[in-house]
Amino acid sequence: MQSVYKMVKGFVKEAVEYAKQGAPHVTAKQYESRLTACTNCPHLKKDVERCGLCGCLVEHKAKWATATCPDKPPRWEPIKVGQGGKKIKLKRNGGESNTTDTSNQVQSPNSKS
């Protein structure tokens, strides 16, 4: 198991990236896949549900889309946020468009344009 210093350092690095990306979570299917990979990993400390390589609690780390498995090769990779995602179509709300005005004009938060 990692030293406490290395665990904290690794956690901080992962947490900063997670926060910078907007705290994205994986889908339920991706989460199950990651947990299965961790459960079958020989490095898992089953008594405390921690990764033996990085010391993270696998039930939490597996939720973070930006996290990666520390094994070589990784058992699961981070999900690239905003890349290769499916396109969505915004629905209209009461006849008004949900699009944002992208003009160069500064608008008051109370103005309706």
C-alpha positions in Angstrom: 0.0 0.0 0.0 1.2 3.5 -0.8 2.5 5.8 2.0 0.0 8.3 3.3 1.9 11.2 1.6 1.7 9.5 -1.8 -2.0 8.7 -1.3 -2.8 12.3 -0.5 -0.7 13.6 -3.3 -2.4 11.3 -5.8 -5.8 12.1 -4.5 -5.2 15.8 -4.7 -4.0 15.5 -8.3 -7.1 13.4 -9.3 -9.5 15.8 -7.3 -8.1 18.9 -9.0 -8.6 17.4 -12.5 -12.1 16.2 -11.5 -13.0 19.7 -10.3 -11.4 21.4 -13.4 -13.6 19.3 -15.7 -16.8 20.2 -13.8 -16.9 17.1 -11.5 -18.2 14.7 -14.2 -19.4 11.2 -13.2 -19.4 8.1 -15.4 -22.6 6.4 -16.5 -24.1 3.6 -14.4 -22.9 1.1 -16.9 -19.3 2.5 -16.9 -19.3 2.6 -13.1 -20.3 -1.1 -12.9 -17.6 -2.0 -15.4 -15.0 -0.1 -13.4 -16.1 -1.7 -10.1 -15.9 -5.2 -11.7 -12.4 -4.5 -13.0 -11.4 -3.4 -9.5 -13.1 -6.3 -7.8 -11.1 -8.7 -10.1 -7.8 -6.9 -9.6 -5.2 -8.6 -7.5 -4.1 -5.2 -6.0 -7.5 -4.6 -4.4 -7.4 -4.6 -0.6 -10.8 -6.2 -0.2 -11.0 -5.7 3.6 -11.0 -1.9 3.2 -12.1 -1.7 -0.5 -9.0 0.4 -1.3 -6.7 0.2 -4.3 -3.4 -1.3 -3.2 -1.6 0.8 -5.8 -2.9 4.3 -5.1 -4.8 3.8 -1.9 -8.1 5.3 -3.2 -11.5 4.1 -2.1 -12.5 2.3 -5.3 -16.3 3.0 -4.9 -15.6 6.7 -5.1 -12.7 6.9 -7.6 -14.6 4.7 -10.1 -17.4 7.3 -10.2 -15.1 10.1 -11.4 -15.0 10.3 -15.2 -11.6 11.9 -15.1 -10.0 9.2 -13.0 -7.8 6.4 -14.2 -6.7 3.0 -12.9 -3.1 3.2 -11.7 -2.3 -0.4 -12.8 0.1 -0.9 -15.8 -1.7 -1.3 -18.2 -4.7 0.5 -16.7 -7.8 -1.6 -16.2 -9.9 1.4 -17.1 -9.1 4.8 -18.6 -10.5 8.3 -17.9 -13.5 9.4 -20.0 -12.6 12.3 -22.2 -15.1 15.0 -21.1 -16.6 16.8 -24.1 -14.8 14.8 -26.7 -16.7 12.3 -28.9 -19.9 12.9 -27.1 -23.3 12.6 -28.8 -25.0 15.7 -30.0 -28.1 16.8 -28.3 -30.9 18.9 -29.4 -32.3 21.5 -26.9 -36.0 21.6 -26.5 -38.0 24.7 -26.5 -39.5 25.9 -23.3 -42.9 27.5 -23.7 -42.0 28.6 -27.2 -38.8 30.3 -26.2 -35.5 29.0 -27.5 -33.0 27.6 -25.0 -30.1 29.1 -26.9 -27.7 31.8 -25.7 -27.2 35.2 -27.4 -23.6 35.2 -28.5 -23.5 38.8 -29.7 -20.8 41.2 -28.6 -23.3 43.3 -26.7 -23.1 43.4 -23.0 -26.5 42.6 -21.5 -28.0 43.3 -18.2 -29.1 40.1 -16.4 -32.6 41.5 -16.2 -32.9 42.4 -19.9 -34.9 40.2 -22.3 -33.7 40.3 -25.8 
